[in-house]
Amino acid sequence: MKLITWNVNGIRASYGKGLHQLVQQFQPDILCLQETKAHREQVEPVAQNLGFGHDFWSSAERKGYSSVATFSHIHPIKVVKSIDCPDYEREGRIVWSTYENFDLYNIYFPNGGSGQERHHFKQKFLKDLAEHLQFEIRKGREIIVVGDYNIAHQPIDVYDPVLLANESGFLPEERQWFSQFLELGFVDSYRHFNPDKRDVYSWWSYKEMSRVKNRGWRIDYICITRGLVKNLKSCDVLMQQEGSDHCPVIAEFEF
């Protein structure tokens, strides 16, 4: 099974700039997109399902904001768009789909950089999500959490950890949350294969030619519960893929 996650920063803009080509080139079994910034009916018919048999959209009430969509060739057993918190559903943050061998969470984590209110909203989201995932793990479920976490975990996950030490997305409390998240029983799939690799990022600011200079952050992840490590065959960050200020992350599993 081939799984790709990508923050496309607008599905309508990205479709002709790389999204269509990505699907054709890699032919994923499941594709998770974040920041689609659209309701399904707002996009061209060809982009509504991207050629997949199933598509599930969680769109923000506010038009042109946030939103996620999961596209799958595998029929899920169940799909929900919430973790029992209406605030997150109103912002189109989550598509949670259940398959035979795992539960898949496609999540666009909040960005806390626009002020104290959003910082606190992000911290509450992180707390609520961790509690929810811990509950599901205790039920015996294997889980995959993909998406734009809006958190860089380790110093090697940002281009300048000293300069960025007080920036949202690399704050001590956010990095601590990520460590605690892994302690719940999760594995960062990319770091599983590349524990010390540097200069690999998934997001670059549009400012100051950051992508050309590779002044980036690794904030997009495919994290899995430890029981799925035996099924994980590879994980890569597709840094050359254009079409967004983020790049995709791809993992292959064998079930």
N, C-alpha and C positions, 0 to 999 in steps of 0.2 A: 504494500500500500504506500502510495506516494502522497505526502501532505505538504502543502505550501501555505504559509501565512504572509500577508503583505498589507501594510498600511498604504493605501493607494492615494490618499489625500484628494479624494474626489473621483468616483468611479467614472463619471461622464468624461472628465478630462483625461483620465489615465487609459481609457479603453483603447484609443487609437495611438497612444504614446508608448505602449509596452505591455499592457495587460493582455490584450488579445494574442500578442506574439508569445508571451509567457505561457499561456494556456496551451497554445499549439506546440511549443517547443518541449515542454516538460510533461504535458498531459497528466496532471495530478488526478488522483482519485478523489481527493477532497481539497478544496481551496477556501481559505478563510481570509476575508478582506475586512480591514478596519478603515474607519473614516471614509466611508462611501459617500457621505454627505448627500444622501438622496433617499427618497422612497422608491420602491420598486417601479411604480407606475410613472415615475419621472424620467426614467432612462429608456434608451432605445430598446426595442424588443430583443435585439441580438445580445444586448448586455444584461438583460433581465435574468437569463439563466446561464449565459456564457457557454452554452452547449452541454451543460450538465443535466442529469435527469431530475435532480432535486435542488431547489434553492430556498433558503430561509433568511429573511431579512428582519432585522430589528432596527427600526428607523426612529430617530429622535422626533419629538413633537415639533421642535423648532426646525424649520426647513433649512437645508444646507448645512447641517451641523452633525458632527459625530457620526454615529450609525455603523453597524456591522452587518455582514452577510456571509453565510456559509453556503458553498456550492458543493454538491456531492454526487458521485456516481453510485454510491452505496446508500441504500435506503435505510434511514435511521429508524430505530424502534420508537423513539420519542423525541420531540423538540420543544423546548421552552425558551422564553426570552427574558427570564428574570431569575434572581435568586431571592425572591420574596421581598424585594425592596422597590416600590414604585418609582422612587427617584432615579434609579439607574435605568429602569425600563423606559422612563420618559426621555432619557438622553440616548437611548439606543446603544447601550454599552455591551450587551451580552447576547450571544446565541449559544445555548447549551443543548447539544444533541447527544443522544444515547445510541451507541452501536453495540454489537454483540460483545466485542472484546474490550471496550473502553467507553468512557464518557468524554466528549470533546467540548471544551469551553473556548469559544472564539470571543475574545474580550478586547475592547478598546478602553484601557485604563484612563482615568481622568488625568488631565494635565493640571498641576497645581501652581503653575508659574504666574498666574495673572492677578494674584493677591491673596490675602489671608483667607477669605471666604472659600476660594477654590482649593487652597492648600488643605484646609480642614475637611472639605468635602472629599478630597483624595484620601486623606488619612482615614476617614470613616469607611470609605469604599474598601481600602486595603484591609482594615480590621474585619469588616463584614464578610469579605470574600474569603479570608483565611479561616474564619469560623465555619463558613459554609463548606469549604473544601475539606476541612478536618472532619466534619460530620459525615460527608460522603465517603471519605477514606475509611472511616470506622465502620461503615456499612459494607466494606469489602470491595468497593469499586476501584478499578484502575482508571486513571484520569490523565488526559492531555490538556494542558492549558496553553493556548497559543495567542499571540497578538502583540500589540504595542503596549508594553507594560509601563512606558514612560518612566522607567527607572533603569539606570546603569548600575550594576551590582558592584563590580570590582574596579580598582584603579586602572586596570588594563582595558576596561570597557569604555573609557573616554580618552580623548586625545591629550587632555591636560588635567589630571586629577587635582592639582594644586589650584589652578585657576578656577576650576568649576566646583570647588568644594562647597560653596554656599549657594549653588544654583539648584532650583527645583529639578528633580529627576536624579540628583546625585547628593541629596542631603543625607546626613548621618541616619536620621530616622527612617528614611526610605530604603537605604542600603541595609539597615538592620532588619526591616520588614522582609526584604528579599532573603536574607540569611535565615530568618525564622520560617519563611515559606518553604525553603529547601529542607529545613529540619522537620517539617510536617511529613516529609517523605518524597519530595520532588527532586528531580535531576534536571539540570540545565543541559539539554541534549547537545548543544554545540560544544560546551565546555567538557562534556563527557569524552569527546574525541579530541579536543584541542584545549587542554587545561591551561596552557601558558601562552597561547598564541596572541600576539599583539597586532595592533593596527587593523583589526577587523571590526567594522562598524556597520550599523544598519540605518542610521539617520544622520543627515548633515543639514545644518541650517542653510537656508537660501542666501544668507548674508556672506559677504567677503569671500566668495568662491570656495566655500568650505569643503564642498565635495571634491573639487579639483585638488585641493591641498590635503584631502583626507583628514580634515579636522572634524571627526565625527563622534558619535555615541553608539554603543550597542544597547538598544532598548527594546528590540523586537526578539521574541523568544518562542521556542517550542520546548516546554518543560513537561516532564512525564513522571508519573509515580514509578517507584523503583521496580515494581513488578513488571513494568513494560521494557526495562532495559534489555532484557534478553531478546526482545522483538525488534529493538532499534538497530538498524543496519548502517545508517549514515545520517549526518546533519551538516548542512552547509549554509553559509550566508552568501547570497547571490549579489555581491557588491557591484557587478558590472551592469545589472539590470536597471534600465532607466524607465521613467514614467511617473516618478514620485520623488519626494525628498527622502523617502525611506526606500530600502530595498527588501526583497523577499527573503524569507528563511525557508529552507526545504529540508524535510526529513523523510527517510524511507524506513518502513517497518515490514516485518514478515510475520504473518499470523498463520 
